[in-house]
Amino acid sequence: MRAVVFAYHNVGDRCLRVLHARGVDVALVITHRDRPDENIWFRRVADTATELGIPFVYGEDPADPAIEQAVRDAQPDVIFSFYYRAMIPAGVLALAPAGAFNMHGSLLPKYRGRVPVNWAVLHGETETGATLHVMEAKPDAGDIVGQTAVPILPDDTAGQVFDKVTVAAEQTLWRALPAMMAGQTPRSPNRLAEGSYYAGRRPEDGRIDWNRPAAEVYNLIRAVAPPYPGAFTEINGQRFIVAQARRPLPGAAPLVPAGAAIGLQVRDGDVVGLCGDGGLVLVTQLLAQDGSAVTPQALARHLQPEQSNEGNR
C-alpha cells in the first residue's frame, strides 16, 4: 500500500508511526507549520517524518494547486488524514484509487466536527473514542472502518481524555491496516441522524457563568483546562483562570453563608466557586492572566471591594 498522509498533532505523530511499523509505503506527508499564537504542547509531525525518513511538505491549504500536484506526483493508493486541520477537496481525495480515510476523535456519529474531545467532556459524557472513517465532501460523514472506545472518568480533563483518544486512534489504525492492505477494508454505516455535529470553540467560550449548576461549571473547567486556554472569571476588571478544580466530597464542603454572592469565594482557607444551584466547585489552582499562581490570601484581598456587590462574573 502506497499512501499520502495529511497529519498534525499527537494523533498525526502516532498514526504515522503505525503506518511505518505496518510497512505502509508513505510517499509523502503534508503537515502544518506551527502557529505563533498557539501553545505547542504536542508532537510535531514534521519531526516525526524526519525521524522516519519520510518526505514531507508544509501545506496549510489542501486546495492549493501545488499541494494537489504533489499528491498526484506521489501516486498514492490511499490518502490518510490524521488531525490535519483543513477539509481536503474532493479532487484531491479522488487521486487515491483505493480510498481516503480520516481519523476522528470521537465515537462517530457522535461529536462530528471540531474539537470533539472538549465537547464530550463539556457535556459530561462518560465515554468517547477514536473512529477511522471514509472521507467524503461532508465532514466526518463517510462509512466507519473501525473505532475504539475509552472511558471519561468524572474528574478527567480534556487533556487527559485526549491522551486516551490518541492511544485509541493508534489501536484503531493498527487493527484496521491488515485488512486494508489486503484490499478488504471493512465498512459500516455512519448513521448521521443518530449523532451530533459541533463547531469549533474559541478562548472566549471558556467564560464561567456562575449562575449555572455546579456540575455544568465543573464540566466547563475540565473541558478547557490547560493545555487548553482555561475557564475564566473576572473580578474588578481582572481575569482569573480556574486551571484546576474538583467537586467536594459529600459532607466535606466548606461552609458558605446563606445569601453569599455567587462566584469565587475564599472559605476556610480554600478558594471555592459558588454556583447558581447552591453547589460548590473547589478551585485547586487559580491563575492570574499572566499565568502566575493566585493564593487564597491574594484572592481574598482582591475580593474585598466586591463584598458589597452582587458577586463576580
Secondary structure, 3 states (H helix, E strand, C coil): CEEEEEECHHHHHHHHHHHHHCCCEEEEEEECCCCCCCCCCCCCHHHHHHHHCCCEEECCCCCCHHHHHHHHHHCCCEEEEECCCCCCCHHHHCCCCCCEEEEECCCCCCCEECCHHHHHHHCCCCEEEEEEEECCCCCCCCCEEEEEEEECCCCCCHHHHHHHHHHHHHHHHHHHHHHHHCCCCCCECCCHHHCCEECCCCHHHHECCCCCCHHHHHHHHHHHCCCCCCEEEEECCEEEEEEEEECCCCCCCCCCCCCCCCEEEEECCEEEEECCCCCEEEEEEEEECCCCECCHHHHHHHHHHHCCCCCCC
